Amino acid sequence: MLNRTGLIKVINMIYNIYVIYVLRRLRMATQMIIRLDEKTKERLNRLARMEGKSMSQMVREIIEERLRERDIGAYIDDLWERIGNKLTSKGVTEAEVKKAIRQSRRSSR
């Protein structure tokens, strides 16, 4: 029977194998060099260790999260996708949507 520390090590090892597998599948072809002050680097490194991730993985996740927060175009595209899926699931047709838009535009004049 594994103790808590041993179990955490096994889970981290399995997770790291999974990450390597995913990264190979994604075939990340570009590199980027960033400069950090020592304090920031140590904080990032500590957080990565706590989460069982590499620093590269942490930086990728932070960048992806920031892009999701700031990329208004992607947000709007996602919103339209969700609205479209919701309308489709309720059986609303494209013709009905166009009709509703025309009626709305007429009434706002």
KATAVEN-V296521 format. One record per helix or strand of 2 or more residues. SS is the DSSP state (@ for helix, = for strand). FROM is the first residue (numbers start at 0). TO is the last residue. If there is no record, write none. Layout:
ss = <SS,SS>
from = <FROM,FROM>
to = <TO,TO>
//
This chain:
ss = <@,@,@,@,@>
from = <3,37,54,71,93>
to = <25,50,69,88,106>
//
